[in-house]
Amino acid sequence: MADKGYRYENTRQWVRLPCDWYVKYQVEGKDTPETLVTAKDVSASGIRLETRETVEMGSIVHLKINANVAPLRKVLEVKGKIIRMQEISPESYEWGIQFEGMGEPEKAELNRRIESLAGRERLSRHRGQWWRRI
């Protein structure tokens, strides 16, 4: 009898790095201030955020990601498109955001840096009030 169980195969092109970095976002077309949230993971093609609000699928968001961890050591400013939204609890949602406007060389460089971090434990945000500077 053949095994008909589910077989997982990772088909991702880019390494996904678990993290709990702070991210500021602003939804394009909405007249609201930037919102500070937590990233759950990041790759060269996108990021997963935990938020308290819902928006329409396909919405464009402007992101400021604090990647102040060697070898990144910078705030990444990038635009993204919401491609997945999932309710985690009545007041908490996860957004899957695909980066837009980033060329292949930039993605490859970001991926190289993420790969160098991937072997370490979960990467935590730096303590302090850095988000006021971004």
Secondary structure, 3 states (H helix, E strand, C coil): CCCCCCCCCCCCCCCCEEEECEEEEEECCCCCCCEEEEEEEECCCEEEEEECCCCCCCCEEEEEEEECCCCCCEEEEEEEEEEEEEEEECCEEEEEEEEECCCHHHHHHHHHHHHHHHCCCCEECCCCCHHHCC
